[in-house]
Amino acid sequence: MIRLGSTRELITRPLHFAIQNSQIGHPFKLINQSLEQNCQDLLAKKLDVAAISAIDYARHSNELTVVKDFAVFTTDTSNYALLFFRENLQSIERVAFLPPKSQYQLLANLVLEEFYEMEFDWTPLKEMKSVDGVLSMFPACLLEGDEALENYPKLDSKLDILEEWHDKTELNYVHQLIAINRETDDISFLESLFLSREIGMRNLMNIAKKNAADKGGSWDFYFDILNENFQFFPSEETWDSLRQYFEYLFYYGLIDFIPDIRFS
């Protein structure tokens, strides 16, 4: 049995749709958890293959390799990392967030400090009851992932961190990679992953409807997110963007060296 680390995030579901719904024969035991936990378990050899973040790969590239034909990335708008703020705000001194720290918080630091010359403090929240409630206490808050998507229609005063990143750098942003341990020799199971993604891409509407049933909101909003905002077939441009992202991380002291991207 191949232990596959996935997540419950909307943007991961097209990759593993057929596996999750037993639409194909496959060798996987699917484990849904955070990207950060996936990376830790992959390093500890509790997983055989997993979705992880680019920053986690950069920090552990000596032990991991990337499956070249797999990535979840955006080229522009994503609505997946949104900075909500009070109307008519003149400055931002504090930004509230839900722990733990993430790749999107790191990117928000790069965008706001590098391109807007803003200095502010991060304030962790114990819970997120409503954006309005948080903004009554703090000038701004960062929402990520499915939480950002759910709150996107509720307020107009927001900044799409990923869109700003692309506008300023013209780089794609890689949200998730598929990685394996560098010592792994047999990668024949990747054929099942390729097939699962193909079936998932044909079922974006079903994925969107299931997400709307679980989270609320309009299914066509989630369909447009998957179909228009996110891409699942990386090209060399995608990997070049990732290499340049690593250069930014190194320049700001967030990683100790600029890693090579080693492919399986």
Steps between C-alpha positions, in 0.01 A plus 500: 500500500637842397433764764386818321490827691226728373293786645132586526559829318290571194805544279638155585185310416537485121830315545358225716132501402498157338698349787278657766187378325636154404448563129824324407701211630797639691762404759445795736399556857379861494585715804350850518686751715684830471780559251738560789412168663532327164857625470590394853356152444672469162834581661428251778405240235148473637384596148628385162377790287331823603374845410725759668563872475786649300654657811511159673670353195756782504579432864538124448613469139798285596261222600218535248436498126213657306269315267552718193158472338307592815437841655212723600575858398349835406612749240300799626187533715440221750270628781695252713695741722300814574593793720175652626520850647278776634363751254688831465798357684807727492755253636526144628689442823364156586370212293302222667538141382401147594801290609708321402723716282474401135639550152241773439598696808859482381397623154293780653815615680691507172227688313416756766855572614675479161244668277302721741772575758258418780619405847249324723464234768320167467244423771380140538129433549351224713206465262338667201131569563454759227712738298293796620561395858873476449515835322321663793811415705780509241560718194557198276496121491639236266278211397634205305379204302140393531444760775596773253271360231204484735545863608591643160146625414437655841726807492630726224802635691755229431828434326576176315857427610559256212374747241729768643794257488437431132444866413830603658719206394320348197563161662265206544443387856525130585258411780571129517755251373492124499819368660655168591796401713823511304576139591183373330588276205167361378275780372266287290212619720522841328298363207199472731550861610506617139177314428334634814581857398358447150173376647500780755533763229192358331309525828565858605126569506436208735787610724360854507148380583629281784699792639196729485292238682765473772601865532202692369501753220449462127649195329575697185725733704711201605491362146637826363775497763613153392444546129628856452727595791697182566706282270611139550739428211834674563729611221862608502376855562343375822828356623692812394258707708562271794877537466464880505271475803774307679738786419264742676482269801878480518544875460269560797674239713205261505705208369869426545579430135333503159403139437516313172168356392571130469239306305398138531 
